[in-house]
Amino acid sequence: MHAELIWLVTALLLFAAGSVGLAVAHSPIRALVALNIVAGSVTIALLAASGAGGAGDPRAARAMGVLGILVAFGVTTFGAVLVRRRRGPPEGTAEAPDDEAAG
């Protein structure tokens, strides 16, 4: 029980730090990092609550694994979209010509 309590306190501190970071983020990338911290803290809290050392419900462990994969995929996709919007399309890709440049 002692180890679970330590992990729950750690998750609570990470959640608080990520929430503050999300509230004061001035750029989308910083907001993405803060969102990752919050998501990580929730994952830690759920894993700690399911039992230390994998002694918890195996269905909960599988569900947490699937949830972790989905959150990681979603956050990574969100980050890629933000970076693409900020930097523009990669070099070597064709874009439609502007109306002003054509006419």
C-alpha positions as CSV (number, residue, x, y, z in Angstrom):
1,M,0.0,0.0,0.0
2,H,2.9,2.3,0.7
3,A,4.2,2.2,-2.9
4,E,0.7,2.9,-4.3
5,L,0.4,6.0,-2.0
6,I,3.8,7.3,-3.3
7,W,2.6,6.8,-6.9
8,L,-0.7,8.5,-6.3
9,V,1.0,11.5,-4.7
10,T,3.5,11.7,-7.6
11,A,0.5,11.6,-10.1
12,L,-1.2,14.4,-8.2
13,L,1.8,16.6,-8.3
14,L,2.3,15.9,-12.0
15,F,-1.3,16.6,-12.7
16,A,-1.1,20.0,-10.8
17,A,2.1,21.0,-12.6
18,G,0.6,20.0,-16.0
19,S,-2.6,21.8,-15.3
20,V,-0.8,25.0,-14.4
21,G,1.4,24.6,-17.5
22,L,-1.6,24.2,-19.6
23,A,-3.2,27.3,-18.2
24,V,-0.2,29.5,-18.8
25,A,1.1,28.1,-22.0
26,H,1.7,30.8,-24.6
27,S,2.4,28.5,-27.5
28,P,0.7,25.4,-28.9
29,I,3.9,23.3,-28.4
30,R,4.1,24.2,-24.7
31,A,0.4,23.4,-24.4
32,L,1.1,20.0,-26.0
33,V,3.9,19.3,-23.5
34,A,1.6,20.3,-20.6
35,L,-1.1,18.0,-22.0
36,N,1.3,15.1,-22.1
37,I,2.2,15.7,-18.5
38,V,-1.4,15.7,-17.5
39,A,-2.1,12.5,-19.5
40,G,0.9,10.8,-17.9
41,S,-0.2,11.7,-14.5
42,V,-3.7,10.2,-15.1
43,T,-2.1,7.1,-16.4
44,I,0.2,6.8,-13.4
45,A,-2.8,7.3,-11.0
46,L,-4.9,4.7,-12.8
47,L,-2.1,2.2,-12.8
48,A,-1.3,2.8,-9.1
49,A,-5.0,2.3,-8.2
50,S,-5.2,-1.0,-10.2
51,G,-2.6,-2.6,-7.9
52,A,1.2,-2.5,-7.3
53,G,3.3,-5.0,-9.2
54,G,0.6,-6.0,-11.6
55,A,-1.5,-7.6,-8.9
56,G,-4.6,-5.8,-10.0
57,D,-7.2,-6.8,-12.5
58,P,-5.7,-7.9,-15.8
59,R,-8.6,-6.4,-17.7
60,A,-7.8,-3.1,-16.2
61,A,-4.2,-3.4,-17.2
62,R,-5.2,-4.2,-20.8
63,A,-7.6,-1.3,-20.9
64,M,-4.9,1.0,-19.6
65,G,-2.5,-0.3,-22.3
66,V,-5.0,0.4,-25.1
67,L,-5.9,3.8,-23.6
68,G,-2.2,4.7,-23.4
69,I,-1.7,3.8,-27.0
70,L,-4.7,5.8,-28.1
71,V,-3.7,8.9,-26.0
72,A,-0.1,8.7,-27.4
73,F,-1.4,8.4,-31.0
74,G,-3.8,11.3,-30.5
75,V,-1.3,13.6,-28.8
76,T,1.4,12.8,-31.4
77,T,-1.0,13.5,-34.3
78,F,-2.1,16.7,-32.7
79,G,1.6,17.8,-32.3
80,A,2.3,16.9,-35.9
81,V,-0.6,19.1,-37.1
82,L,0.6,22.0,-34.9
83,V,4.1,21.8,-36.2
84,R,2.9,21.6,-39.8
85,R,0.7,24.6,-39.4
86,R,3.6,26.5,-37.8
87,R,6.3,25.6,-40.3
88,G,4.2,25.1,-43.4
89,P,4.3,22.1,-45.7
90,P,7.5,20.1,-46.1
91,E,9.9,21.2,-48.8
92,G,9.5,19.5,-52.2
93,T,5.7,19.3,-52.0
94,A,3.7,21.1,-54.6
95,E,1.2,23.8,-53.6
96,A,-1.6,25.4,-55.6
97,P,-0.5,28.8,-57.0
98,D,-1.9,31.9,-55.5
99,D,-4.5,33.9,-57.5
100,E,-2.4,37.1,-57.1
101,A,0.8,35.4,-58.4
102,A,-1.0,33.9,-61.4
103,G,-2.9,37.0,-62.5
